[in-house]
Amino acid sequence: MVGLVELRDVYLWEERGRRIEETATDDDEAPRIRNVMNVADRNDRLGIGFRFRMTVDDRQGNEFLADFQAQYDLPEPINFSTDVRTEFAERVAFFTTYPYLRASIQMIASRMGVPAPVLAIVRAGEFKLGTLMTAEAAAAEFADTKPEA
């Protein structure tokens, strides 16, 4: 897959920060980080997007969210197996978006006037996809494009 795709762009879907109730406890103060990923094919099958959404609870009363998509072009319509997509997501697409996710979370914290959570370096081979989301869970996570009331 690496030899067939070209990175077209990295798109911002959402970034936000908000103040929440403090969640740290005496025996657990480490920030909580949640990563979610979605893969989407272009309708003409000439592109594929890998979208990563990171939510960080700093446990000090602040929550940060960054959601970016790496969009790749294909020279012709190609169907990739789930295994090939997974390997590409873990080895290439995540590392394309991670600097954007990290910078976004740091900028949000700066605008909020709070210390930025330090996101660790992710080394090659360390990032692994988790369990597959149901269609309903993916829609709830990624399909909220309606304006706030």
Secondary structure, 3 states (H helix, E strand, C coil): CCCCCEEEEEEEEEEEEEECCCCCECCECCCEEEEEEEEEECCCCCEEEEEEEEEEECCCCEEEEEEEEEEEECCCCCCCCHHHHHHHHHHHHHHHHHHHHHHHHHHHHHHHCCCCCCCCCCCCCCCCCCCCCCHHHHHHHHCCCCCCC
